[in-house]
Amino acid sequence: MQLIYGNKHKSTYMLQVYQHWNPLQSCVVGACWPPEFFSYIQNSKLRQTFEKIAIETEEDLGALSKFLTDRGVNVLRPNVSRWQEIKENLSRNNIKEYPLPPVTPRDYHIMIGDQFYYKSTWDRVVYADHFEEWPAWKEFYNDIRQSDWPNCDSESQFEFLPPHIQDICMNCGYLKFRNQEWCTTESKPTNPLGVFDDMYAWIKSQGNSLHDISQYGVINGSMVTRVGVDLYLSTEWYGGFTPELNQAGKLLTANTDFRANIIDCGGHSDGTFCPVVPGLIVSYHDQTTYEKSFPGWEVVYGSDRSVLETVASYHELRKWGYGRYYMPDQENSPALTEFVDTYMKHWTGNAIETKFFVNILMVDEHTAITSQYDENVVRAMERYGVTCHVLPMRHQFFWDAGTHCHTLDLDRRGEIKDYFPDRVCALNPSSE
């Protein structure tokens, strides 16, 4: 391991992040619209559901903020005080789509070294309407179909299949692949009514440069992992080694000592793996491997089963959003799914595939925070001297977000290091 300097022109201290296990100094914690924002919903049961989400989300984010401030971390929050202007604008212009609150600041920001990158717009995944037929159903079914299975050419016939065949379909990733493959992207603003303006102003006041990289979908805190000299850029889909990845890597490493590496996570890497401390990776079994990306490091795997499948049966998940989201007691609000599909399609993710135990925020080399307990992960951390604190996020299945998503580290104490000094930088596509 070598100590070097990432920015060749750096002469004074500014906000900086080089390794995400270094002592955290300043951090953003997301925020939700207040419960009053949802007063426009006429259906009282629906309104109460979203008011509860707003209240409890803020309670959980407040608990996370207190945990950090109690440990000396400077916490910043998005400014959501102008929420009434959003409602008035929507009403005045008869707009049905409601802007996503700034609950996940990491999705469109990242501090790399002392350079801050942000998106003024981003391409948000928008899923198909809940009640429409999945065009690829027949192909999916026939790919896994066994010789004694009946025909099932329409997705609507799924519920009439024998239970054991339904089970096999689910175990083969029916809901996961349905959501992954049947969606579009739409450009959305990231800073409605200046919710992040105070943060941007503060970063500038510290002497840091801000760069709008809206044209690079792969540059954000959920897709780029910082391990000293090495930056790991994730593919957006498995095998998605695109020219944009190469261009993004060159942009981030120009005139620095950083090395750009591509890792095939097929989406948000912070939902696939976490380098907890030097020598330890936590992950779950998917297509990503780590022998070349992190040579010599131990890889510990948590549960492969989505925790969402432990709180609701797949019959419930299929009925309520196909596993994109889930809210407790939503079966008591039959209009909820239609409402989300109409007004909030861009609010939800694909929670059925998310493993929240890898979505970890490191406070320092000995302190970790996550929203989901996993025995293997916690015990592995203990062997490396790390205490894992589980701070629940009661609505993680609606936001499809864990602790790492809900935060954004702006400053960590410590200089850049090279953990793989024999590595030659290469952006060659590989499975890792």
C-alpha positions, 0 to 999 in steps of 0.5 A, spaced: 500 500 500 502 506 497 501 513 500 500 518 494 496 524 492 490 524 487 490 531 485 497 533 482 495 540 482 492 540 490 495 545 494 490 547 500 485 542 504 478 542 501 473 537 502 475 530 500 473 523 499 478 518 497 477 511 501 469 510 504 472 507 510 476 513 512 473 518 518 467 521 516 467 529 517 461 531 513 455 528 510 448 529 507 442 525 509 436 525 505 429 528 506 422 527 504 416 532 503 412 533 509 406 529 510 402 536 508 405 535 501 400 529 500 394 533 502 391 533 495 390 526 495 382 525 496 382 518 498 383 518 505 386 511 506 391 513 500 392 520 503 394 517 510 398 511 507 403 517 504 402 521 510 405 515 514 410 514 509 413 521 510 412 521 517 416 515 518 421 516 513 423 523 516 423 519 523 428 514 520 432 519 517 432 523 523 435 517 527 440 516 522 442 524 522 443 523 530 447 517 530 452 521 525 452 528 529 453 524 536 459 521 533 462 528 531 459 528 523 457 535 520 450 533 517 447 537 512 440 536 509 436 538 503 431 544 504 424 542 503 421 548 506 418 550 499 414 544 498 408 548 497 410 551 491 411 544 488 404 543 489 401 550 487 405 549 480 402 542 479 395 544 480 396 550 476 399 547 470 394 540 471 401 536 472 399 529 474 406 527 476 409 529 482 417 530 483 421 525 487 423 528 494 430 528 495 431 522 499 437 519 496 442 524 494 447 519 492 443 517 486 446 524 483 452 526 486 459 524 488 465 527 491 471 524 488 478 526 491 476 534 492 472 534 485 464 534 486 460 531 481 452 533 480 447 532 475 442 537 474 438 532 470 438 524 470 435 519 467 430 515 472 428 508 470 420 508 469 417 502 470 411 499 466 404 500 468 402 495 473 396 492 469 399 491 463 402 484 460 409 483 460 411 482 452 417 477 454 412 473 459 412 467 453 419 467 452 421 467 459 416 461 461 418 457 455 426 458 457 424 455 464 419 450 462 419 443 463 416 437 459 410 436 463 408 443 464 402 446 460 402 452 455 402 459 458 402 464 453 399 470 457 402 473 463 395 473 466 394 465 466 400 465 471 395 465 477 392 459 474 398 455 473 399 449 479 403 452 485 409 448 484 410 451 477 409 458 480 414 457 485 419 455 480 417 461 476 419 465 482 425 462 484 427 463 476 427 471 477 420 472 474 419 479 478 426 481 478 427 480 470 420 483 469 422 489 472 429 489 469 427 488 462 420 492 462 421 499 463 424 506 460 428 512 462 425 519 462 429 525 464 428 528 471 430 534 474 434 533 481 434 539 484 426 541 484 426 548 487 433 548 489 433 543 495 440 542 494 442 549 493 444 550 500 449 544 499 452 546 493 453 553 496 457 550 502 461 546 498 463 552 493 465 556 500 470 550 502 474 551 495 471 545 491 469 545 484 463 543 482 462 539 475 455 538 472 456 531 469 448 530 467 450 527 460 454 521 464 449 516 467 454 512 470 457 517 474 454 518 481 455 515 488 451 509 487 455 507 481 462 509 482 466 505 488 472 509 491 478 505 494 484 510 494 487 510 487 482 505 484 475 508 482 470 502 480 465 504 475 459 499 474 456 497 468 448 499 467 446 492 465 450 485 466 455 485 460 454 493 458 461 495 457 459 501 453 463 507 450 460 511 455 463 507 461 470 508 457 469 516 457 467 517 464 473 513 466 477 518 462 474 524 465 474 522 472 482 520 471 484 526 467 490 529 470 490 525 476 493 519 479 486 515 479 485 509 475 479 507 472 476 500 473 470 497 470 466 492 474 460 488 472 455 489 477 449 490 472 446 497 475 447 500 482 454 497 485 452 499 492 446 494 492 451 489 489 457 489 494 461 494 499 468 494 500 468 495 508 475 496 510 481 494 506 481 486 505 474 485 506 468 485 501 461 483 502 456 481 497 451 476 495 451 471 489 450 474 482 454 475 476 459 479 479 466 476 481 472 480 485 478 475 484 481 481 479 478 487 481 480 486 489 486 480 488 487 477 495 481 480 499 476 476 502 469 476 499 463 474 504 456 473 501 450 474 505 443 471 504 441 471 496 434 471 498 431 478 497 428 480 504 422 483 501 420 475 500 420 474 507 415 480 509 410 478 503 408 472 499 410 472 492 402 472 490 402 479 494 408 482 491 405 480 484 398 483 486 401 489 489 407 492 484 410 486 482 416 487 487 417 494 485 415 496 491 411 494 498 408 498 503 405 494 510 398 493 509 397 496 502 392 490 501 387 494 505 388 500 499 386 497 493 387 504 489 394 504 491 397 501 486 393 504 480 395 511 484 403 509 484 402 507 477 399 514 475 403 519 479 409 516 482 412 511 477 419 514 477 419 514 485 419 506 485 425 502 484 426 494 483 426 492 491 425 485 489 432 485 487 435 489 492 440 487 498 440 492 503 445 489 507 450 491 502 448 498 502 453 500 508 455 507 510 462 507 513 463 512 519 470 510 520 474 503 519 470 501 526 463 503 525 458 501 519 451 503 519 446 499 515 438 498 515 438 490 514 441 485 519 445 479 515 448 474 520 454 472 515 456 480 514 455 482 521 460 476 523 465 478 518 465 485 520 467 483 527 473 479 525 475 485 522 474 490 528 468 493 525 461 494 529 455 494 524 449 498 527 443 496 524 438 503 523 432 500 520 428 504 514 421 502 515 420 504 508 426 501 504 421 497 500 417 503 497 424 508 496 428 502 494 433 505 498 438 503 504 443 507 508 448 508 503 443 511 498 440 515 503 446 519 505 452 522 501 459 523 504 462 530 502 468 529 507 473 524 510 479 525 513 485 521 510 490 522 504 489 517 498 492 510 498 494 505 493 492 498 495 494 495 489 500 498 487 502 493 482 496 494 478 496 497 471 490 501 469 486 498 464 479 499 462 478 493 458 471 490 458 471 484 463 467 480 467 470 483 473 
